[in-house]
Amino acid sequence: MTAAPARRLVLAAAEPTAPGMDRLERVRALLRPEFLAEVWQADGQVFAPPRDHPLLGLRKCAVIDCEAGVRTPNTDLCKLCVEKFKASGLPMAQFTAIPANKISKGEQLCRVPGCPRPSHLRVRFCGVHYAQWRQAGLSPEDFAASPAARPLPSFGECLVVSCSRAASGSGGLCYRHRARWNAVLRQDRAPDVRRWLRIAEPVNADHFVIFKGLAEQVQLELLADIRALGLTRPGGLAAGLPDERRDLPAWVLQILDTNLHVLEQRSGTGMRRMTELMMDTGRRPDEICQLRLDCLTRDGHGKPVLIYTDSKNHRPNRRLPIAEATARIITSQQADVCARFPGTPARDLPLFPRDTTNPDGTAAHSEQAFTNAHRQWVNSIAHLLVTTVTGADGKQHEQVFDRLAVIPYAYRHSYAQRHADEGVSPDVLRDLLGHDKIGTTLGYYRNSRELRDCKNNGVTSGTRRTDGSSGKEHQ
């Protein structure tokens, strides 16, 4: 496995350049100890961000003993517990207090104190202690505390290269890899065991990512790439990495704007218009995906206003002044949707209906479908994300922008940064962005002088501009 060329280039631009440092040392220098202490389990080579992190974390199911992750929005239960809750007829508080008694998908060790052997049983005994417990006639707790329950020697780590779990027997495999190997044997009487040990996939808990088996340089580059997610600011998950701006430079926006026709050719006019609206309005990706057909109105002065739902804070009917050019994008899309679904009432239509399995047009494009199309587009033009800059030595050299940093949410950061740079006051920008806390908004003001110089410029239209300004159309 090798890192992508674009990632290599952007890392090279950000790495410390002490004389004599090789590439591995330079990448290692990017990762501060406090960052690694929070997210990295070095012994098992596991990336394990906090479960409650809003972006990378996977929340634990609310049922008292269920360790499964919650992947569905607007619920606190895992998929299986949701089904059980519906069938139970119990109040949520009572249901979550009742143990689910699931077998954990994560690794658990024998409950006998000091025993390093793993267990896949509900009673949490390794195989030998399970047999002894069955003969003792005691409760699991009493047997584990009895003098007869003595810790046993470990079988060592699972022999699969990518696995960080403990072996469950003298065969040298953890329980789950032993089951997988038995399945291989049923299909192939003479498999290459050495090859299988090298290529077998790790057993992942749903909130961990196993890096074991990858070269150290690849592991470190993957950790360093977290900064492309915009998590490096103080208090963020990646605060141990060097900070960088989350907005897109004007020259990058210029290239993206110039190549919107490539996105249209690849994924359709709707995808292009969704991207244009994100660039122009700074709304979150899911907010654009869920716009209704009648999302455009006019204020008392005849100026265009976008009606949308603030998805993060659950506030419907939010109003955002927009530019006439942005309004024309919406009216063109409205006309196309009405022509495509003439038999569906306008009140039932989204502005961006999905293309498949949607005969009446009432289903909106998903954020995931948009994000995937956007990523493929950016990857296809990544070779264009290059500019020439003048260095401190007065010489010109090429600067390559990391394609991984061009994500839909970056348009929101760019919208916010344009307004902050133009002197829009923090209170006004906070309202434009729908932030609960003013501290979040203040992150776009780079120093105290900027704040002193800010003027209450009112609500701007936020038209995208590729010269670094926001193109205010009305106050």
C-alpha positions in Angstrom: 0.0 0.0 0.0 1.4 3.4 -1.0 0.3 7.0 -0.3 -1.3 8.9 -3.1 0.9 11.3 -5.0 -1.1 14.4 -4.0 -0.8 13.4 -0.3 3.0 13.0 -0.7 3.3 16.5 -2.2 1.2 18.2 0.4 3.0 16.5 3.2 6.3 17.5 1.8 5.1 21.1 1.8 4.1 21.0 5.4 6.9 18.8 6.9 9.7 20.3 9.0 12.8 20.5 7.0 15.7 20.0 9.5 18.9 19.0 7.8 19.5 15.3 7.6 15.9 14.3 8.3 14.6 11.5 6.1 11.0 11.4 5.0 9.9 9.1 7.8 11.4 11.4 10.4 9.8 14.4 8.8 6.3 12.8 8.9 6.9 11.6 12.5 7.7 15.2 13.5 4.3 16.3 12.4 2.6 14.2 15.1 2.9 15.6 18.6 2.8 13.3 21.6 -0.4 14.8 23.0 -2.2 14.1 19.8 -1.1 10.5 19.6 -1.9 9.9 23.3 -5.5 10.8 22.6 -6.2 8.8 19.5 -3.5 6.2 18.9 -3.0 2.9 20.7 0.6 2.1 19.9 0.7 -1.4 21.3 -2.0 -2.7 18.9 -1.4 -0.1 16.2 -5.1 1.0 16.4 -6.6 4.4 15.6 -9.2 4.9 18.3 -10.7 8.4 18.4 -13.1 9.2 21.3 -16.5 7.7 20.8 -18.2 11.0 21.6 -16.3 13.0 19.0 -18.9 14.7 16.7 -17.1 13.9 13.4 -15.0 10.7 13.9 -16.6 9.2 16.9 -19.2 6.4 16.7 -21.6 6.7 19.6 -22.2 3.8 21.9 -25.7 2.3 21.9 -27.7 3.6 24.9 -28.6 0.1 26.1 -26.6 -0.5 29.3 -24.4 -3.4 28.2 -24.4 -2.9 24.4 -21.1 -1.8 22.9 -22.4 -1.5 19.3 -22.1 1.8 17.5 -25.1 4.0 16.6 -25.0 4.7 12.8 -28.6 6.0 12.4 -29.3 9.7 13.0 -32.1 10.8 15.5 -31.7 7.7 17.6 -29.5 6.5 20.5 -29.8 2.8 19.7 -27.9 0.5 17.4 -29.7 -1.1 14.5 -30.5 -4.4 16.4 -31.6 -2.6 19.6 -33.9 -0.4 17.6 -35.8 -3.4 16.3 -36.0 -4.9 19.8 -37.2 -1.6 21.3 -40.0 -1.3 18.7 -41.1 -4.8 19.6 -40.8 -4.4 23.3 -43.5 -1.7 23.9 -41.4 -0.4 26.8 -40.5 3.3 27.5 -37.0 4.2 26.3 -35.6 4.7 29.9 -36.8 1.2 30.9 -35.6 -0.5 27.7 -32.1 0.9 27.9 -31.7 -0.2 31.5 -32.3 -3.9 30.6 -29.1 -5.7 29.5 -29.1 -6.9 25.9 -26.8 -9.8 26.7 -25.2 -9.6 23.3 -21.9 -11.2 22.6 -19.4 -8.4 22.2 -17.8 -7.9 18.8 -14.8 -6.3 20.5 -12.1 -8.3 22.2 -12.7 -9.2 25.8 -10.4 -11.2 28.1 -11.2 -13.9 30.6 -12.9 -12.6 33.7 -10.5 -14.5 36.0 -8.2 -11.8 37.4 -4.8 -11.8 35.6 -5.8 -14.4 33.0 -4.7 -13.0 29.6 -6.6 -15.4 27.4 -9.6 -14.1 25.4 -13.2 -15.1 25.7 -16.0 -15.1 23.1 -18.6 -16.3 25.7 -21.3 -14.3 27.4 -20.0 -15.4 30.8 -16.5 -14.1 29.9 -14.4 -17.1 30.6 -11.6 -18.5 28.4 -12.2 -22.1 27.3 -10.3 -23.8 30.2 -11.9 -21.6 32.9 -15.3 -22.1 31.3 -15.0 -25.8 31.7 -13.8 -25.5 35.3 -16.7 -23.1 36.1 -19.3 -25.6 34.7 -18.0 -28.2 37.1 -17.7 -25.9 40.1 -21.4 -25.1 40.3 -20.8 -21.5 41.3 -21.9 -18.2 39.9 -19.5 -16.7 37.4 -18.6 -14.0 39.9 -18.0 -16.4 42.7 -15.9 -18.8 40.6 -13.7 -16.0 39.3 -13.0 -14.9 42.9 -12.3 -18.4 44.2 -8.8 -19.8 44.8 -9.5 -22.5 42.2 -9.5 -19.9 39.4 -5.9 -19.3 38.6 -4.6 -17.2 35.7 -3.3 -19.2 32.8 -0.4 -18.5 30.4 -1.1 -16.5 27.3 -1.1 -18.1 23.8 0.5 -14.9 22.5 -0.8 -12.6 19.8 -2.8 -13.8 16.8 -0.5 -14.8 14.0 -2.4 -12.8 11.4 -0.2 -9.9 10.5 -2.9 -7.3 10.7 -4.5 -8.6 13.9 -3.8 -7.1 17.3 -6.0 -9.6 19.3 -4.8 -12.4 21.6 -4.7 -15.9 20.3 -7.4 -18.1 21.7 -5.5 -21.4 21.5 -2.3 -23.2 20.7 -3.1 -22.8 17.0 -2.0 -19.2 17.3 -5.2 -17.5 16.0 -7.8 -15.4 17.7 -11.3 -16.8 17.9 -12.6 -14.9 14.9 -9.6 -15.6 12.6 -9.8 -19.2 13.6 -13.4 -19.3 12.4 -12.3 -17.6 9.2 -9.5 -20.0 8.7 -11.8 -23.0 9.2 -14.1 -21.5 6.5 -11.0 -21.3 4.1 -10.3 -25.0 4.8 -13.8 -25.9 3.8 -13.3 -24.3 0.5 -9.6 -25.3 -0.2 -8.0 -28.5 1.1 -4.5 -27.2 0.7 -4.4 -23.4 1.2 -1.2 -21.4 1.5 -1.3 -20.6 5.3 1.6 -18.2 5.2 0.0 -16.1 2.4 -3.3 -16.1 4.2 -1.7 -14.9 7.4 -0.3 -12.0 5.5 -3.5 -10.9 3.6 -6.3 -11.8 6.1 -8.2 -8.7 7.1 -8.2 -7.5 10.7 -11.1 -7.9 13.0 -12.4 -4.4 13.6 -14.5 -3.1 16.4 -16.9 -0.6 14.8 -15.3 2.4 16.4 -11.6 1.5 15.8 -9.5 1.4 12.7 -6.7 -1.2 12.7 -3.4 0.0 11.1 -1.4 -3.0 12.1 0.4 -4.6 9.2 0.9 -1.4 7.3 4.4 0.1 7.0 5.1 2.7 9.7 5.4 5.5 7.1 2.0 4.7 5.8 0.5 4.6 9.3 2.0 8.0 10.1 0.9 9.5 6.8 -2.7 8.3 7.4 -2.6 10.0 10.8 -1.2 13.2 9.4 -4.0 13.2 6.7 -6.5 13.8 9.5 -5.7 17.5 9.2 -7.5 17.5 5.9 -10.7 17.0 7.9 -10.3 20.4 9.6 -9.7 19.0 13.1 -6.4 20.7 13.9 -7.7 23.8 15.7 -7.5 24.2 19.5 -9.9 21.7 21.1 -10.2 19.7 18.0 -9.4 16.0 17.8 -6.2 16.7 15.8 -5.1 19.6 17.8 -1.7 18.0 18.1 -1.1 18.5 14.4 0.1 21.9 12.9 -2.9 24.1 12.3 -4.0 25.2 8.8 -6.8 27.1 7.2 -9.9 25.2 6.5 -11.1 27.5 3.7 -10.1 27.0 0.1 -7.6 29.6 -1.3 -9.0 31.9 -4.0 -6.8 30.2 -6.7 -8.2 26.8 -5.8 -11.8 28.1 -5.9 -11.0 29.6 -9.3 -9.9 26.2 -10.7 -12.9 24.5 -9.2 -15.3 27.1 -10.6 -13.7 26.9 -14.1 -14.1 23.1 -14.1 -17.7 22.8 -13.0 -18.5 21.7 -16.5 -16.4 18.6 -15.8 -18.7 17.8 -12.8 -21.7 18.3 -15.0 -20.4 16.0 -17.7 -19.6 13.3 -15.1 -22.6 13.5 -12.8 -25.3 15.7 -14.3 -26.6 19.3 -14.1 -28.1 18.8 -10.7 -24.8 17.9 -9.1 -23.2 21.0 -10.6 -26.0 23.2 -9.3 -25.7 21.7 -5.8 -22.0 22.5 -5.8 -22.6 26.0 -7.0 -25.2 26.6 -4.2 -22.7 25.3 -1.6 -20.1 27.7 -2.9 -22.4 30.6 -3.0 -24.4 30.1 0.2 -22.1 28.3 2.6 -24.8 26.0 3.7 -24.0 22.5 4.9 -24.1 19.7 2.4 -27.1 18.0 3.9 -29.0 21.3 4.0 -28.5 21.8 0.2 -29.5 18.2 -0.5 -32.7 18.7 1.5 -33.8 22.0 0.0 -37.5 22.1 -1.1 -38.6 23.1 -4.5 -40.1 26.3 -3.1 -36.9 27.3 -1.3 -36.6 30.7 -3.1 -38.5 33.8 -2.1 -38.1 37.6 -2.1 -37.8 40.1 0.8 -39.6 43.4 1.1 -37.1 45.0 -1.2 -37.5 42.4 -3.9 -34.1 40.8 -3.1 -33.8 37.0 -3.3 -33.8 34.9 -0.1 -33.1 31.2 0.4 -35.4 29.3 2.7 -33.6 26.3 4.3 -33.5 24.1 7.4 -30.6 24.5 9.8 -30.0 20.7 10.1 -27.5 20.8 12.9 -29.6 22.9 15.2 -33.0 21.6 14.0 -34.2 25.1 13.0 -36.6 25.1 9.9 -37.5 28.1 7.8 -34.2 29.9 8.1 -33.7 32.8 5.7 -30.5 33.7 3.9 -30.0 36.6 1.5 -28.5 35.4 -1.7 -27.3 37.0 -5.0 -29.4 37.2 -8.1 -26.9 34.9 -9.9 -27.5 32.3 -7.2 -31.3 32.8 -7.5 -31.0 32.1 -11.2 -29.4 28.7 -10.5 -32.4 27.9 -8.3 -35.0 29.0 -10.8 -33.3 26.9 -13.6 -33.3 23.9 -11.3 -37.0 24.5 -10.4 -38.0 24.6 -14.0 -36.1 21.4 -14.8 -37.7 19.5 -11.8 -41.2 20.6 -12.7 -40.7 19.5 -16.3 -39.4 16.2 -15.2 -42.2 15.4 -12.7 -45.3 17.2 -14.0 -47.7 14.9 -12.2 -46.3 15.6 -8.7 -47.5 18.6 -6.7 -44.7 21.2 -6.3 -45.2 21.1 -2.5 -44.0 17.5 -2.5 -40.9 18.0 -4.6 -37.3 18.6 -3.4 -35.1 20.9 -5.3 -32.7 18.1 -6.1 -34.6 14.8 -6.6 -32.4 11.7 -6.8 -32.0 10.1 -10.2 -32.8 6.5 -9.5 -35.7 4.6 -7.9 -37.7 7.9 -7.7 -40.6 7.7 -10.1 -42.6 10.5 -8.6 -39.6 12.7 -7.7 -40.3 13.0 -4.0 -37.0 11.5 -2.8 -34.1 13.9 -2.4 -30.5 13.3 -3.3 -28.6 11.9 -0.4 -25.6 13.6 1.1 -23.5 10.5 0.6 -24.3 10.3 -3.2 -23.4 14.0 -3.6 -20.2 13.6 -1.6 -19.1 10.5 -3.6 -19.8 12.4 -6.9 -17.9 15.4 -5.6 -14.9 13.4 -4.6 -14.7 11.7 -8.0 -14.8 15.0 -9.7 -12.1 16.5 -7.5 -9.9 13.5 -8.1 -10.4 13.8 -11.8 -9.0 17.4 -11.8 -6.5 17.0 -9.0 -3.6 17.5 -11.5 -4.9 21.1 -12.0 -4.6 22.1 -8.4 -1.2 23.6 -8.9 -0.1 27.3 -8.8 3.2 29.2 -8.8 4.2 31.1 -5.8 7.3 33.2 -4.8 9.2 31.8 -1.8 11.0 33.6 0.9 14.2 33.3 -1.2 12.5 35.3 -4.0 12.4 32.3 -6.3 9.3 30.9 -7.9 8.2 27.3 -7.3 5.1 25.2 -7.7 2.6 24.9 -4.9 0.3 21.8 -5.0 -3.0 21.9 -3.1 -4.1 18.7 -1.4 -7.1 17.3 -3.2 -8.2 15.6 0.0 -8.9 19.0 1.5 -11.4 19.8 -1.2 -14.5 18.5 0.5 -18.1 19.9 0.3 -17.8 21.3 3.9 -14.8 23.4 2.8 -17.2 25.6 0.8 -18.9 26.6 4.1 -15.5 27.5 5.7 -14.6 29.5 2.6 -17.9 31.4 2.7 -17.3 32.2 6.4 -13.7 33.2 5.9 -14.6 35.5 3.0 -17.1 37.4 5.2 -14.7 37.6 8.1 -11.9 38.9 5.9 -14.2 41.6 4.5 -15.0 42.9 8.0 -18.4 41.5 8.7 -18.9 41.6 12.4 -18.8 38.3 14.4 -22.4 38.7 15.5 -23.7 39.0 12.0 -21.5 36.2 10.7 -22.7 34.0 13.6 -26.2 34.5 12.5 -25.3 33.8 8.9 -23.7 30.5 9.9 -26.2 29.5 12.5 -23.6 29.0 15.2 -24.8 28.4 18.8 -21.5 29.7 20.3 -19.8 32.9 19.3 -16.5 31.2 20.0 -17.0 29.0 16.9 -17.5 32.1 14.7 -14.5 33.9 16.2 -12.3 31.1 14.8 -12.5 32.7 11.4 -11.0 36.0 12.7 -7.3 35.5 12.6 -6.2 38.2 15.2 -7.6 40.7 17.6 -6.9 43.6 15.2 -9.3 42.0 12.7 -12.0 42.0 15.4 -11.4 45.7 16.2 -11.6 46.7 12.6 -14.8 44.7 11.9 -17.8 46.8 10.8 -21.4 45.7 11.1 -21.8 45.3 7.4 -25.2 43.6 7.7 -26.2 40.4 5.9 -24.4 39.9 2.6 -25.5 37.9 -0.4 -22.4 35.7 -0.2 -21.9 35.2 -3.9 -18.8 33.2 -4.6 -15.9 35.1 -6.0 -12.6 33.8 -7.1 -10.6 36.9 -6.2 -11.0 36.2 -2.4 -14.0 38.5 -1.9 -17.6 37.5 -1.2 -19.1 39.7 -3.9 -21.6 41.5 -1.7 -24.7 42.3 -3.7 -26.8 44.0 -1.1 -26.6 45.0 2.5 
